[in-house]
């Protein structure tokens, strides 16, 4: 699992930063990637990345401001032109369905794959045997959500050597034990799967926020997360502007990360008003509050390693 930042700017594209889009790469976990937000030009950013639109499975839109949304119709159309056939599901606030359907209808863009649009409410928006995704509303000028992506624990490894020593024949019985099922052998012995599996590995948790000023929902979304992606539209010295426009400063992000007990903080959604020297100073001030902080750049990626097995 890793994040690939396709766009890290705020408001409008700049030479060094495109508007917001973040890919969650899940090639090993499910042979796919998910996308969080899809600002204008995202499909152009994909062309310069290792991502392939045919592997896109889900899109999570945080809010309906153009710098998080305007790239979506073109990306969906290009996926179809590139022979994408597997289903895509888009999640986001009320109004998302009308936006997407109107854009596709008016442009007569016909998709060659099933498209589902889910207009979300606070709570769990998706869950299967691998992941649970939940959302909570933030505080912005429009309805804006933060998402919490939770990977479920992975079962431990099967102790095949011990089973062989105990005379258990290889075959379907091994698979049932690996799946967590207790079994009974023909000789009457009952084998508990927990006795033959190593400790499970806990899943990873990522919190990715839409635009927001400081609010209580951030703490619950990011609680003990492995990684928090937080907007840092403004530097600390521009706090008045940030809160006037319902945004956060880098200092706000650092304080939120510290309070939530996250392992690492990534700053994104950086205003074009800041030069590289300004951003370096912003990062230094943020790290003084929360040392495990990075600033994302376009086409930057970060891996989220697995945690140690539970004991």
N, C-alpha and C positions, 0 to 999 in steps of 0.2 A: 504494500500500500504506500502510495506517495502522492503528494500534491504537485501539480504542474500549473504554474501561474501564467495564463495566457494574456492577462491584462491586469495592471496594478495601479492605474490612474483613476482620478476622480473627475466627474463632471463631463469632460470632453477629452477626446484623444489628444495626446501630445507626442512630440517626436520620440521621446524616450519611453513613454508609457501609453499603452492603449487602455481603453476603458475596461471595466471589470469583467473577468471570467476566470474561473479556477476549475481545473480538472482534477478529479479524484481518480487516480489510476489504480484499477483493480484487476489488472491482467492476470495475476497469479490467483487471485481469489475467485474471480468469476468471468475472466476473459473479456472484460469490458472496461469502460470508463464512464464516470458520472461527471456532470458539469454543474457548477454552481454559478449562476448568472451568465449572461450572454450579451455583453455590450456590443455596440456597432463594431464591425470589423473582426469579430472573433473568428470567423471562418478563415480569414486571411492569416491570423495568428496560428491557426491549426496547421496551415500549409508549411510553416517553418518549425513545426514541432514533431515529436515522434507519434503523435496521436493520429488515428484514422477514424473518420466519421462513421464508418460502418460498425465500429465497436461501441459507439455511443448507445447507452442503455437508458439513462435517466437524466433529466435536467431539473434542477431546483432553483427557482427564481425567488430572490429574497424580496423584491419589491418592483413596482412598475415604473420607476424612473428610467428614462431612455438609456442612460449609460450602463444599465444592468439588463436591458431588454431588447434594444433595437437590432441586435445582431441575430435574434432568434429565427425570424422567418427565412432569411437567406441561408442560414446554416441548415435548417430543416430541408429546404429545397435542394441544396447541394448534396446533402446526404442521399437523397432520392436519386439525383443524377449520377451519383457514384455507385449506384446499385446496392445501396443499403436496403436490406429486406427485413431485418429483425425489428420487433416492436420498440417504440420509444414512448416513455411516459414523462410528462412535464408536470411539475408541481409548482404552485405559486398562489398568490393572493387572488381574491375575487376580481374579475376583470381580465384575467389572463386568457381565458377561453375566447372571449370576444376579440381581443387583440390578435391572437394567433389565427383564429378562423377568418377574421376579416382580411388580414394580410394575405393569407393563402387564397381565399376566394377571389378577392379583387385582382390579384396578380395571376390568377388561374394556374396556381402552382399545385400540381397533383402529386401526392406522395405515393411511392411504391411500397410503403410499409405501414402497418397499423400505428396510429398516433392516438394516445390517450392524454387528456388534460384534466388534472385534478386540482380544483380550487380548494385550498387547504383551510383548516381551522386549527387552533392551538391543540397540541397533543401529538400523538403518533400518526405520521402520514404514510409510513411504509414499514413493513416488517416481513422478513422471511427467516429461514433457518440460519442465515449468515449475518444479517444486519437489521438494526432497528434505527429508523430515522424519525426524529421528533422535531417540533418547531415551537417557538414561542414568539409573540409579538414584541418588538422593540419600540423605541421612542424616536420617531422620525416625523417628517411633515406629512407623509402618507403611510399607509399600512406597510410595515417592513418587518420581516421575520428573520430570526436567527435559526440555524439548523444545528442539531446535535446528531452526529453519525456515530453509532455504537456498533462495533463488531462483537459478535457473540463469542464466548470462549470456544477454543478449539480442543477437541478431545485429545487425550494423550496418545502416545504410541503403544502399540500392542507388543507385549513381551513374548514374541514367538519362540524364543529359545526355551523359556520356562514351560510353555505349553507343550513343546516337543518332548522335553524331559519328562513331563507328566503323562505322555502317551496320547495327547490329543491330536488326532489326524488333521492335517491341513485341509482347508476347503471352506465351505460355507459357514462352519462354526466360528472360524476366525473372524470372518466378516461381521457376524452377529455380535461377537464380543467387542470388536472395534467400534461398532455402532452404539455401544453402551447397553447391550441386551444381555441379561443373565441367561445361561443355557443349562440344559440337563443332558448329560452324556448317556449313551446306551447302557452303561454299567451302573447308572443311577446317581453318579456324582453330579452335584450342582456347582457350576463355576460362576462366580460373580465377576462381572466385567471389571469392576473397580479394582479387583485383586490382580488384574493382568494388564492394566493400563497405567502408564506413567501419569503424573499430575497434569491436569488440563492447563492450557496456556490461556491467560485472560485476553480478551479482545482489546482492540485499540479504540480510542474515542477521539473524535475531532469535532470541534465547534467552529462553525463558520458563520459570521454575523453579516447581516445586511447593514445598511447605513443606520446609525443610531447615535444618540447622545447617551451619556451614562444612565443606566436604569437597572432595576432589580432583576429583570429577566436574564441579564448577561450572566449573573452568578450561577443560576440554575442550569443554563445551557452549557456553561464551561466548567462546571464543577468537576475537579480532578481530571480534566481532559488531558490527553497526551499532547494535544496541540490546539491552540486557540488562534484563529485568524480574525483579526480585529481591524476595523477601519482606523486610519490615522490621517484624516483629511487635513488636519491643522497641527502646527507645532504648538507647544505649550504657551508661548507668548501671544498666540492668537486665540486663546481660550474663549474670549468674549464672542468672536466671530463664529467659532465652532458651535457654541451652545445656542447662539442666535439662529443659526441655520440647521439646528438639530443634528449636528455631527459631533465627533469626538476628536480630542487631541491624542497625540502619542502618549502623553502622560496619563490621560484617562484610560487608555488601553493597558498600560503597565499596571495601574492600580487595580483594574478589573482582573488581570491575570493573577496578580498576587493574592487578591481576595478569594478567587475561585480555586486556587491551589493547582494551577495547570503546570505542566512540565515545560512547555515552550510556547512562546508568543511570536507570531508573525504579523508584522504591520503591513497593510496594503491600503489601496484607495488613497494614494498620496496626491495632494493638489499640485497642479502644474506651476503654481506660484513659487515653489521651492526649488532651488538649485541643488546640485549634488552636495555642495558644502553645507547647505542648510539641512539636508537629510542626514548627513553624517552627524551634525550637531544634535539633531532630533533623536537619532539612535543612541548617542552617548547619554543624553539626559534620561532616555527611557531605560537603558541598561543600568543606570544608577538606582533605579527603583526596582526593576525586574531584570536581572542579569541575562537570563536565557531568552533574549529578544533578538529577532532578525528583521530586516526590512526586505520585503519581496521585490524583485524586479521582473519584468516581462521575460518569459522563457527560463525562469528560475524554478528549480524543483527541490523538494525536500522529502526525504523518506521518513516514514513513521515506523520505527522498528517494533517488533513484537516484544512484549514484556516477558519477564522471567516466569516460568511455570509456577502455578500455585503450590504451596507446600501444605 
